[in-house]
Amino acid sequence: MDLKTLEKHLDASPLLQAHKQYFLDLAQPAVAIHLGEDKGQPLQSRFGGQPMVPPGFTWPEHPDGHYLFVGQINFAELPKGPDRPADLPSSGLLSLFYGFDEDDAIFWRDQDYLKAYYWPDTSGFQEIQAPHRWSTRSWALQFENCIDIPRHEELRQDWPVPFEELYDWFDKLEENGDLPGDYLLGRPSWDSLAYDPTPNQVEHPSQSRWRSLLTVQSHEKLHWCWQDGARLMAFIEDDKLRAKDFSRLQVDCG
């Protein structure tokens, strides 16, 4: 969804049209992620499969289980243009791994539940096999620049209308694909939480503001089941993102 599409949806509702500028001001740039049908090329963005890594890379280890490969994002594949989010790298490869064990001893709020590796140069990279039996088929990714708006009551304190009036509207925007289910940046979205999962700045007064980096749904084809089929939300500090430092992420699921 772009601003023109959002404006069209607002104009279609007399209730929302009266607060049109409020909702337009909420729009933030994001990148929608779509799962393709093919495996993709080795350095292409994808979910699942096996990662491309530099020589000497060692698969991360978790003391209570395994790390499984989420996927890799080749930032050079993100669409260009004036609506491309400026804070994301223009090139380089980001690889993500998450902690997993069959007894659910690993919790998504644990430190290093989601490990990220960013490499600005992919020269000499090669595919590495997981050291365990857990793996999934590779699905190539396609990207689309878009905008995102907060979809949950907990994300704002100043809704101009009772939020009960907005539930169906947001559901419809998600169902028809105007608000993506898998995306970079934007704001977090969830299925079952009753709070804003963004790390609380009050608890970290010396750090920069936290923001949403990645939101992904559960996908049966990838064997992803984030908290009973909900969503995984990864957050990063503002200054870390600008510095292309993905070494410290925080996660919530729901």
Secondary structure by P-SEA (a helix, b strand, c coil): ccaaaaaaaaaacaaaaaaaaaaaaabbbbbbbbbccccccccccccccbbbbcccccccccccbbbbbcccccccccccccccccccccbbbbbbbbbbcccccccccccccbbbbbbccccbbbbbbbcccbbbbbbbbbbbbbccccccccccccccccccccaaaaaaaaaaccccccccccccccccccccccccccccccccbbbbccccccccccccccccccbbbbbbcaaaaaaccccccccccc
